[in-house]
Amino acid sequence: MKTSLKIAGVLCASVLLFLVGCNRIARSWYLSSYDRDISSATKGIESARDNAQRAEAYAKRGSAYSEKARYSKAFKLISADEYDRLFGLAVKDHDQAIALDPSAEAYYTRGVTYYDRAALEAVVDGRLVGSEADRKAWFDPATADFKKAIERNGRLYLAWDRLGLIHETTGELDQAISDYSQEMALNPLGKSRLADAYCTRGSSYQKEKYDAAIADLEKSIDLGATADGCSCDPYNPLLARYTEGRQYDQAWGVVNKARKSKKWIEPELLDRLKKESGRSN
């Protein structure tokens, strides 16, 4: 028995060492890929035939610096000073790209760099952290760049998407819904974003805003809210609202929609509805 335990212990230790080794290899591979991108973009800057090509190469190098900085900080592979240095190089390259060719893509790409830093430093598990001043330091320039990109190309749906994400993260849900509506007209991705934003806004309303909450939650369901654990669930909050308002036909309608779409309904809410409505469907 002792021998078996020793063997098992050795095997477990070996597996752990193997996994640690794999993680190190993966991280090294990711970092080397960013270095290759930086090197390739540098060559592109040197060989560019005109400002447009040179600007594109600067933007690519700026994005590579940004991604390397973000990845390295996320896994605590670099110091804060080194992170700031890499981020500074990224912004410097993006600034140069815009100076050479102030295109929608150039502004959008710099905006992503600012957005990524904001997301890394100001958001944890979907919640804002830190001071408002810290958040504004990165979200504000990102917002400005995405708006500049849209001014130059209103069909750049990715810029609308990032604007919506910023406004949703900072609690500006009315604006986020407007952004995602614009995106939905250009790309299907906007529909799922919009469904989630309506759900978030509807769930946030206080009891006195009964009708507004119901309208938003119904809209979320109509748009095909996934309610998959990674996005807002409109079904259960809407069921609770209808049950509280004694609108039992509507409440059972929500239950039937959820069942048809194979969405989970809280057993406690369902039991309450059955009890108060005197029905089972």
N, C-alpha and C positions, 0 to 999 in steps of 0.2 A: 504494500500500500504506500509506504513512504517513498519507494522508488518511483511508483506511478505518479505521486504528487510532485516529486522532483522533476520528472520528465514533463509533466503538464506545466509546471512553473517555467521551465526552460522554454517550452513551446510558446507560452504566453509572452514571455519576455522577447522572444525572437520576433513574434508577430508585431509587438509594439515597436521594436527597433526598426522592423521593415516598414511599418506605417510612417514612422518619423522620417525614415530615409526617403520614402516616397514623397512625403510633403516637402522635404528639402529639395528634392530633385525637381518637383513640380514648380516650386517657387523660383528656383534657379532658372528653370526653363522660361517661365514667364518674364523674369527680369531680363534675361538675355534676348528675348523677343522684342522687348521695348528698346534695348540697346541697338538691335539690328535696325529697327524702324528709325531711330534717331540717326544712325549712320547713313541709311538709305536716303532719308530726307535731306541730310547735309549734302550729299552728292547731288541730289536733285536741285538744291539751291545753287550749287556751283555750276551745274550744266544747263540751267534754265535759259531758254532763248528769249523770253520776254517777261514782263512784270507779272502777267497772269500766272504763268508757270512757276515763277519764283515765289509768288504769294501762296500758291497751293502747297509748295514744298515747305515753306515756313509754317503754314498752318498744320501740316502733317507732323512736323517735328515738334511743334508746340503741344499737339495732342499726345504725342509719344512721351514727352517730358511729364505732362500732367498725369498720364496713366501710370507711368513708373512711380511718380511721387505718391499717387493715391494708393496703389497696390502695396508699395513698401510701407506706408504708414499704417494701412489697415492691418498688416501682419507684424507690425512693430519691428521692421527690419532696419529702420533708419531713425536718426535723431530728429527732433523738431527743427533744428537748424538746417539739416540736410533737406528736409521736406520743404522748408521755405525756399531754399536755394533752387531746388528743382522746379517748384511752382513758379518762382520768379523767372526762370529761363523759359518756362512755358508761356507765360503772359508776354514776355518780351518778344518771343517769336510770333505770337498772335497779333501783337501790336504792329509788328513789321509787315505781316501779311495784309492787314487792313490798310496800312499806309500805302502799300503797293497796289492793292486792288480791293477797294471797299465793297466787296460783293456780299450778297445775302449769306452765302456759305461761309465767308470769312468771319462775319459777325456771329453767325450761329455757332461756329466751331469754338470761338473764344468764349461765348456764352456757356457752352458745355463745360469748359474748364472751370469757370467760376461756379457753375451749378454743382459740379462734382465736389469741389472743395466745400461748398455750403452743405451738401448732403453728408459729407464725411464728418464735418465738424459740428454741425448744428442739428442733426437728426439722429436719434437713436431709437430703433424699433418703431419707426413711424411717428415719434414724438419729438417736438422741438426741445432742444436743450440749450443751455448757455444764455447769455444776455441778449436782449433785442439788438443792441449795438453790434454784437459779434455776428448775429445772423444777417443783419442788414449789410455788413461789410462784404458779404459774398453773394447773397441773394439779389441785392439791388443792382450790382453791375451785370449779373447774369440776366436779370429781367430787362435791363436797358439794351443789352446786346440782342436778345431774342426779339424785342420790339423793332430794333433797327433792321434785323434780318427780314422781318415781316413787311416793313416799309418798302424794302427792295424787292421782295418776292412774297406776295400774300398767299401763294400756294405752297409755301414751304411748311408742310404740316408738322414736321418735327419741331419747328420753333413754337407753333401753337401748342404742341404737346408739352414741351418743357415749361412754357408759361403756365399752362394749366396745373402742372405738377407743383410749381412754385406756389401758385395761389392756393391750391388745395392744402399744401403743407403748412402755409402760414395762416390758414383759417379763412381765407378770402374766397368763400365757396361760391358766391354769386359770380365773381369774376372767373373762377375756375370753370364753372358751367358755361359761361360765355366762350371761353377759350376752347373747351372741348367740343362745343357746338360747331365752332369754326373748323376744328380738326375733322370732325365727323363728316363734314361736307367734302373733305378732300381725301380721307383715308378711313377705312373701317376701324382702325385702332381707336379712333375717337369715340366710337359707340360704347365700348366697354368702359372707357375712362368716364364718359358722361353718366353712364348708369351708376357707377361707383360714387361720383360726386353728388348726384341726386340723392342717393341712399344716405350718404354721410350728412348732407344738409337736412334731410327729412328726419333722421334719427336724432339730430342735435336740437330740434325745436322743443321748446317747453310745452307743457300740457295745454296752455291757453292758445297755442298756435296749432290747434287740432287739424283744421282743414288744410293748412299749408303743409303740415307733416304728411298727411295722407296723400296729398297731390304729388309730393316729391317721391314718396315710397312707391306709389302706383306707377309713376313715370319710370322709376328705376327698374321695376319688374317688366314693364312694357319694352324697355330697351334691352332686356335680356341679361339682367344682373346675374352674375355667376354664383355669388354667395358660396364660394368654394373654400373659405377659410383664409384665403389671401386677399379677399376683397370684402366690402361691406355687404351685410345680409339685410335685405329689405323685408323679407317675408315675416320673420318673427316680430320685429317692431310694428309692422303694419297690422298683423294679427292682433297684437296687444292693443293697438289704438282702436281698432274696430270693436273688439270685445269690450273695452272700457266704455265706448260710446253706445253700446248695446245695438250695434249694427250687425246683427248676427248673420244675416244673409251674405253680407260683404265679407265677414270674417270667414265663413265657410268657403266662400269663393277663393280667398287667399290660400286656405288649406288645400283645396282641390288643385289650384295652380301649382302649389309647392309639390304636391304628390305627383302631379303629371310631369313636372320638371325634375323630379327626384331630389328635391331640396329637403333638408332636415327641418323639422318643426319641433320646438321644445315641448316635451311631454306635459310639463306643467301648464303651459299655455293651452294646449289641446284639451287637457282635462278640465280646465276652467271654462273653456268655451262649451264643452259638452254639458257641464253642470248648469251654466247660466242660460244656455239656449234651450236646454231640454232635448237636444238632438244629438245624433251621432254622425251626421254628415250634412 
